[in-house]
Amino acid sequence: MDDSDGTRQGQLTGLKVVEFAHVVAGPLAGAMLADQGADVVHVEPPGTGDAARLMGPRRDGVPLWFKVAGRNKRSVTLDLHHEEGRGIARELVAWADVVIVTLRAGRLKAWGLDWDAVHAVNPRAVLLQISGFGATSSRADAPGFGKMGEARSGVVHLTGFPDGPPVHTGFSHGDAVTGLMGAYAVLAALHRRATDPGFDGEWIDLALFEPLFRLVEWQIIAHDQLGTVPERAGNQLAVAPAAVINTYRTADDDWLTVTSATPRSVRNVARLLGLPQEEFATAEQQHAGRTRLDDGLRAWIAERPAEACLKAFEDAEVVASRVFTAADIVQDPVYAEREDIVTVDDPDLGPVRMQAVIPHFRRVPGAVWRTGPSLGVDNELVYGQWLGIDEQRRAGLEERGVI
């Protein structure tokens, strides 16, 4: 599906975004905007393109990850090492409502993509700058990747079992959460732009460790007030909302997670296990008895197949789930009912399935109208139609290797 007929819609239709950002964090922020209808121009170096194009598994030599990571965007090529290329970058900045950058601070300044330069070209632009350590730190020009951000945030220290090493999650957690928070921040700035007559641009300065740091709400106040450092506690969590949370192996070698977030839900677990509910009446009693509950659940689940466990949990109003694999996800009826997986035609692979646009807007939804595009496929559209660069000039730029 293409949007060349103008039928594409979404909450952000008409918003213009240019991203001088590669790999995960910055492009994911742009992807969140593109999924809701924004026109997002992904700027890549000629010939090589974004390094993300080569990441991850392949089918018949075709990389799969970028088909999702680059979806709903326009790809243009531009060599920012050329002065002509930097001039075109300024034209893109002037065209855009939002500019996303992930280059190091020194490179941004040299190429005219730092805050002062962007603001001078387009005083109403919102600049999202993502870096390893933030633009105001002494390490502003140091390189950084998402796993570094995860480690600095405190999340990795808290993840894993007490007798084991700290563990990273199984995907680009730090990058992904930074991209999501970046998109949220852009929308906050755009709200002010729409409501404040004196709006004079905005500079969003986001370090890769900060979003996850913000989301672990209790770690700093606990350390400040109690003088403690929360430690790894496996799946039970260092600070859990209630006394029951863990994963358990079933008799048929499946894995289930069982969790509780209220005193009542803990009492439901006790009742299911045949334990006296009066011994788990208060939060203090439940906390004191959590090992008893955990051991009881482990033994109870180990004696039963997964489906029997899940049925018993449902009847007892105990929240539990199978630990899903990708195969479970694509077969799950709730995912299907939610229409969370869509099929998109790809020019290289044919029909491919991927995540739908999430969150769902029921009145004016976004849509996946293309997979990650071929490198530079939108040069003519963006440079010719959107920036008004004539055919002769474009041909010269191509000959000189600028685009």
C-alpha positions as CSV (number, residue, x, y, z in Angstrom):
1,M,0.0,0.0,0.0
2,D,1.2,3.5,-0.8
3,D,-0.1,6.9,0.2
4,S,0.5,8.5,-3.2
5,D,-3.3,9.0,-3.6
6,G,-3.4,11.1,-0.4
7,T,-5.7,8.7,1.5
8,R,-3.2,8.0,4.3
9,Q,-4.4,9.3,7.6
10,G,-3.5,9.4,11.3
11,Q,-3.4,11.8,14.3
12,L,-0.2,13.5,12.9
13,T,-1.1,13.8,9.2
14,G,0.5,17.0,7.9
15,L,3.4,17.0,10.4
16,K,6.8,17.2,8.7
17,V,9.8,15.5,10.3
18,V,13.3,15.1,9.2
19,E,15.7,12.7,11.0
20,F,19.5,12.8,10.8
21,A,19.5,9.8,13.0
22,H,20.6,6.2,12.5
23,V,20.3,2.7,14.1
24,V,17.5,2.6,16.8
25,A,16.7,5.4,19.3
26,G,16.2,8.4,17.0
27,P,14.7,6.5,14.1
28,L,12.2,4.8,16.6
29,A,11.1,8.2,17.7
30,G,10.5,9.1,14.1
31,A,8.7,5.8,13.5
32,M,6.2,6.5,16.3
33,L,5.4,9.7,14.5
34,A,5.3,8.1,11.1
35,D,2.9,5.4,12.3
36,Q,0.4,8.2,13.1
37,G,0.6,9.8,9.7
38,A,3.6,12.2,9.9
39,D,5.7,12.7,6.8
40,V,9.1,11.5,8.1
41,V,12.2,11.9,5.9
42,H,15.0,9.5,6.9
43,V,18.3,11.0,5.7
44,E,21.0,8.4,4.8
45,P,24.5,8.6,3.3
46,P,24.6,7.6,-0.4
47,G,25.7,4.1,-1.2
48,T,25.8,2.7,2.4
49,G,22.7,4.0,4.0
50,D,21.7,3.6,7.6
51,A,23.7,0.9,9.4
52,A,20.4,-0.4,10.6
53,R,19.7,-1.7,7.1
54,L,22.2,-4.5,7.8
55,M,21.1,-5.4,11.3
56,G,19.4,-8.6,12.4
57,P,18.3,-11.8,10.7
58,R,17.9,-12.2,6.9
59,R,15.7,-14.2,4.6
60,D,17.3,-14.9,1.2
61,G,19.9,-12.3,1.9
62,V,17.3,-9.6,2.6
63,P,17.6,-8.0,6.1
64,L,14.3,-8.2,8.0
65,W,14.7,-5.7,10.9
66,F,14.8,-2.5,8.8
67,K,11.6,-3.6,7.0
68,V,9.9,-2.7,10.3
69,A,12.3,0.0,11.6
70,G,12.1,2.0,8.4
71,R,8.4,1.6,7.7
72,N,6.1,4.5,6.8
73,K,9.1,6.7,6.1
74,R,10.7,8.4,3.1
75,S,14.3,7.6,2.4
76,V,16.6,10.2,0.8
77,T,20.3,10.1,0.3
78,L,22.5,13.0,1.3
79,D,26.3,13.2,2.0
80,L,26.8,15.7,4.8
81,H,30.5,15.7,4.3
82,H,29.8,17.9,1.2
83,E,29.1,21.6,1.8
84,E,26.4,21.3,-0.8
85,G,24.9,18.4,1.2
86,R,24.9,20.6,4.4
87,G,23.1,23.3,2.4
88,I,20.4,20.8,1.5
89,A,20.2,19.7,5.1
90,R,19.4,23.3,6.0
91,E,16.7,23.3,3.4
92,L,15.2,20.1,5.0
93,V,15.4,21.8,8.4
94,A,13.6,24.9,7.0
95,W,10.9,22.6,5.6
96,A,10.4,20.5,8.8
97,D,8.3,21.0,11.9
98,V,10.5,18.5,13.8
99,V,14.2,17.7,13.5
100,I,15.6,14.5,15.0
101,V,19.4,14.1,15.4
102,T,21.7,11.5,17.0
103,L,25.1,12.7,15.9
104,R,27.8,13.6,18.4
105,A,27.8,17.2,19.6
106,G,30.9,18.2,17.7
107,R,29.7,16.7,14.5
108,L,26.3,18.4,14.9
109,K,28.0,21.8,15.3
110,A,30.3,21.3,12.4
111,W,27.5,20.3,10.1
112,G,25.0,23.0,11.3
113,L,22.6,20.6,13.0
114,D,23.0,21.8,16.6
115,W,20.4,23.7,18.4
116,D,21.7,27.2,17.5
117,A,22.0,26.4,13.8
118,V,18.6,24.7,13.6
119,H,16.9,27.5,15.5
120,A,18.5,30.1,13.3
121,V,17.2,28.4,10.1
122,N,13.8,27.5,11.5
123,P,12.8,29.4,14.7
124,R,9.6,27.3,15.1
125,A,11.2,23.9,14.8
126,V,11.3,21.3,17.5
127,L,14.7,19.7,17.8
128,L,15.0,16.3,19.4
129,Q,18.6,15.6,20.2
130,I,19.5,12.1,21.5
131,S,23.0,11.3,22.7
132,G,24.8,9.0,25.0
133,F,25.3,11.4,27.9
134,G,23.3,14.5,27.0
135,A,24.3,17.8,25.5
136,T,25.0,19.6,28.8
137,S,27.3,16.9,30.3
138,S,31.1,16.9,30.3
139,R,30.8,13.8,28.0
140,A,28.6,15.5,25.5
141,D,30.8,14.4,22.6
142,A,31.4,10.8,23.7
143,P,29.8,8.0,21.8
144,G,27.0,6.0,23.3
145,F,24.7,3.1,22.6
146,G,21.5,1.8,24.2
147,K,23.1,-1.0,26.2
148,M,25.3,1.6,27.9
149,G,22.2,3.6,28.7
150,E,20.6,0.5,30.2
151,A,23.6,-0.1,32.4
152,R,23.7,3.5,33.6
153,S,20.0,3.7,34.3
154,G,20.1,1.1,37.1
155,V,17.8,-1.3,35.2
156,V,20.6,-3.9,34.4
157,H,21.8,-3.9,38.0
158,L,18.2,-4.9,39.1
159,T,17.7,-7.5,36.4
160,G,18.8,-11.1,37.0
161,F,19.0,-13.5,40.0
162,P,20.8,-12.7,43.2
163,D,23.6,-15.3,42.6
164,G,24.0,-14.4,38.9
165,P,25.3,-11.5,36.8
166,P,23.3,-8.4,35.9
167,V,21.3,-9.1,32.8
168,H,20.3,-7.0,29.8
169,T,16.8,-7.5,28.4
170,G,16.6,-9.5,25.1
171,F,16.1,-6.5,22.8
172,S,17.3,-2.9,22.4
173,H,15.5,-1.8,25.5
174,G,17.4,1.4,26.2
175,D,17.2,2.6,22.6
176,A,13.5,1.7,22.3
177,V,12.4,3.4,25.5
178,T,14.5,6.5,24.5
179,G,12.7,6.6,21.2
180,L,9.3,6.3,22.8
181,M,10.1,9.0,25.3
182,G,11.5,11.2,22.5
183,A,8.3,10.9,20.6
184,Y,6.3,11.8,23.7
185,A,8.5,14.9,24.2
186,V,8.1,16.0,20.6
187,L,4.3,15.9,21.0
188,A,4.5,17.9,24.3
189,A,6.5,20.5,22.5
190,L,4.1,20.6,19.5
191,H,1.2,21.1,21.9
192,R,2.9,24.2,23.2
193,R,3.7,25.3,19.7
194,A,0.0,25.1,18.8
195,T,-1.2,27.0,21.9
196,D,1.6,29.5,22.7
197,P,1.6,32.5,20.4
198,G,5.2,33.3,21.6
199,F,6.5,29.9,20.8
200,D,10.2,30.2,19.8
201,G,11.2,26.6,19.1
202,E,12.2,23.9,21.5
203,W,15.3,21.9,22.1
204,I,14.7,18.4,23.6
205,D,18.0,17.1,25.1
206,L,17.7,13.4,25.9
207,A,20.5,11.1,27.1
208,L,20.2,7.4,26.5
209,F,20.2,6.5,30.2
210,E,17.5,9.0,31.2
211,P,14.2,7.4,30.1
212,L,14.8,4.0,31.9
213,F,16.2,5.9,34.9
214,R,12.9,7.8,35.0
215,L,10.8,4.7,34.7
216,V,12.3,2.9,37.7
217,E,10.4,5.3,40.0
218,W,11.3,3.9,43.4
219,Q,15.1,3.4,43.2
220,I,16.4,6.9,44.0
221,I,13.9,7.7,46.8
222,A,14.5,4.3,48.4
223,H,18.2,4.9,48.4
224,D,17.8,8.5,49.6
225,Q,15.4,7.7,52.5
226,L,16.5,4.2,53.5
227,G,20.2,4.2,52.6
228,T,19.7,0.9,50.7
229,V,20.8,-0.2,47.2
230,P,18.0,-2.4,45.7
231,E,19.5,-5.7,44.5
232,R,18.6,-8.4,41.9
233,A,15.8,-10.6,43.0
234,G,15.1,-12.7,39.9
235,N,11.5,-12.6,38.7
236,Q,10.2,-11.6,42.1
237,L,11.6,-8.0,41.7
238,A,13.5,-6.0,44.2
239,V,10.5,-3.8,44.8
240,A,7.3,-5.6,43.8
241,P,3.7,-4.3,44.1
242,A,2.6,-7.3,46.1
243,A,3.8,-10.7,47.5
244,V,3.3,-12.9,44.4
245,I,5.3,-12.5,41.3
246,N,7.5,-15.2,39.6
247,T,7.7,-17.6,36.7
248,Y,7.0,-21.3,37.2
249,R,7.6,-24.4,35.1
250,T,4.5,-26.6,34.4
251,A,4.3,-30.4,34.3
252,D,4.3,-30.3,30.5
253,D,7.5,-28.1,30.5
254,D,5.8,-24.8,29.7
255,W,6.5,-21.6,31.6
256,L,3.8,-19.5,33.4
257,T,4.0,-16.2,35.1
258,V,1.8,-15.5,38.1
259,T,1.5,-12.0,39.6
260,S,-0.5,-10.0,42.1
261,A,-0.8,-6.3,42.7
262,T,-3.4,-6.1,45.4
263,P,-4.0,-7.8,48.8
264,R,-7.1,-9.4,47.5
265,S,-5.3,-11.0,44.6
266,V,-2.7,-12.5,47.0
267,R,-5.5,-13.9,49.1
268,N,-6.9,-15.6,46.0
269,V,-3.6,-17.3,45.5
270,A,-3.6,-18.5,49.1
271,R,-7.1,-19.8,48.7
272,L,-6.2,-21.7,45.5
273,L,-3.3,-23.3,47.3
274,G,-5.5,-24.3,50.3
275,L,-3.6,-22.0,52.7
276,P,-5.5,-20.3,55.5
277,Q,-6.6,-16.9,54.1
278,E,-6.6,-15.3,57.5
279,E,-2.8,-15.8,57.6
280,F,-2.5,-13.5,54.6
281,A,-5.1,-10.9,55.6
282,T,-2.8,-7.9,55.7
283,A,0.0,-6.5,53.5
284,E,2.5,-7.2,56.3
285,Q,1.4,-10.8,56.6
286,Q,1.5,-11.3,52.9
287,H,5.0,-9.9,52.7
288,A,6.2,-12.1,55.5
289,G,4.6,-15.2,53.8
290,R,5.8,-14.6,50.3
291,T,8.3,-17.4,50.3
292,R,5.6,-19.8,51.5
293,L,3.3,-18.6,48.6
294,D,6.1,-18.8,46.1
295,D,7.1,-22.4,47.1
296,G,3.5,-23.4,47.2
297,L,2.9,-22.1,43.7
298,R,6.0,-23.7,42.3
299,A,5.0,-27.1,43.6
300,W,1.4,-26.8,42.6
301,I,2.2,-25.7,39.0
302,A,4.9,-28.4,38.6
303,E,2.2,-31.1,39.1
304,R,-0.2,-29.8,36.4
305,P,-0.1,-29.1,32.7
306,A,-0.2,-25.4,31.6
307,E,-3.8,-25.4,30.3
308,A,-5.1,-26.9,33.6
309,C,-3.1,-24.3,35.6
310,L,-4.4,-21.4,33.5
311,K,-8.0,-22.6,33.8
312,A,-7.7,-23.0,37.6
313,F,-6.1,-19.5,37.9
314,E,-8.9,-18.0,35.8
315,D,-11.6,-19.6,38.0
316,A,-9.8,-18.4,41.1
317,E,-9.4,-14.8,39.7
318,V,-5.6,-15.2,39.9
319,V,-3.7,-13.3,37.1
320,A,-1.4,-15.6,35.2
321,S,-0.2,-16.1,31.7
322,R,1.9,-18.4,29.6
323,V,5.3,-16.8,28.8
324,F,4.8,-16.1,25.1
325,T,7.2,-16.8,22.3
326,A,6.9,-15.1,18.9
327,A,5.1,-18.3,17.8
328,D,2.6,-18.0,20.6
329,I,2.0,-14.3,19.8
330,V,1.1,-14.9,16.1
331,Q,-1.3,-17.7,17.1
332,D,-3.0,-15.9,20.1
333,P,-6.7,-15.1,19.7
334,V,-6.4,-11.9,21.8
335,Y,-3.7,-10.5,19.5
336,A,-5.9,-11.3,16.6
337,E,-9.0,-9.7,18.2
338,R,-6.9,-6.6,18.9
339,E,-5.7,-6.6,15.2
340,D,-2.2,-6.1,16.6
341,I,-0.5,-7.9,13.7
342,V,-0.9,-6.7,10.2
343,T,0.3,-8.0,6.8
344,V,2.1,-5.6,4.5
345,D,3.3,-6.2,1.0
346,D,7.1,-5.8,0.6
347,P,8.8,-5.4,-2.8
348,D,11.6,-7.8,-1.8
349,L,9.8,-10.4,0.4
350,G,6.2,-10.3,-0.7
351,P,3.6,-10.3,2.1
352,V,5.2,-9.9,5.6
353,R,3.6,-9.7,9.0
354,M,4.6,-7.1,11.6
355,Q,3.2,-5.2,14.5
356,A,0.3,-2.9,13.7
357,V,0.2,0.8,14.6
358,I,0.1,0.9,18.4
359,P,-1.6,2.5,20.3
360,H,-4.9,2.1,18.4
361,F,-6.9,5.3,17.7
362,R,-10.4,4.1,17.0
363,R,-11.7,7.2,15.3
364,V,-8.8,8.2,13.1
365,P,-6.3,5.4,13.1
366,G,-2.8,5.3,11.7
367,A,-1.8,2.6,9.3
368,V,1.3,0.7,8.0
369,W,1.4,1.8,4.3
370,R,4.9,0.6,3.4
371,T,7.8,-1.4,4.8
372,G,11.2,0.1,5.2
373,P,12.0,1.7,1.8
374,S,14.9,1.1,-0.5
375,L,17.8,3.5,0.0
376,G,17.1,6.9,-1.7
377,V,13.8,5.8,-3.3
378,D,12.2,9.1,-2.3
379,N,14.9,11.5,-3.5
380,E,12.7,12.7,-6.4
381,L,9.6,13.2,-4.2
382,V,11.3,14.9,-1.3
383,Y,13.9,17.0,-3.1
384,G,11.9,17.6,-6.2
385,Q,8.3,18.1,-5.0
386,W,8.7,19.0,-1.4
387,L,11.8,21.1,-1.5
388,G,11.4,22.3,-5.0
389,I,14.9,21.4,-6.3
390,D,14.6,21.2,-10.1
391,E,15.6,18.2,-12.1
392,Q,18.8,19.8,-13.5
393,R,20.1,20.7,-10.0
394,R,19.2,17.2,-8.7
395,A,21.1,15.6,-11.6
396,G,24.1,17.7,-10.7
397,L,23.9,16.7,-7.1
398,E,23.8,13.1,-8.1
399,E,26.8,13.5,-10.4
400,R,28.8,15.0,-7.6
401,G,27.8,12.3,-5.1
402,V,25.9,14.7,-2.8
403,I,22.7,12.7,-3.0
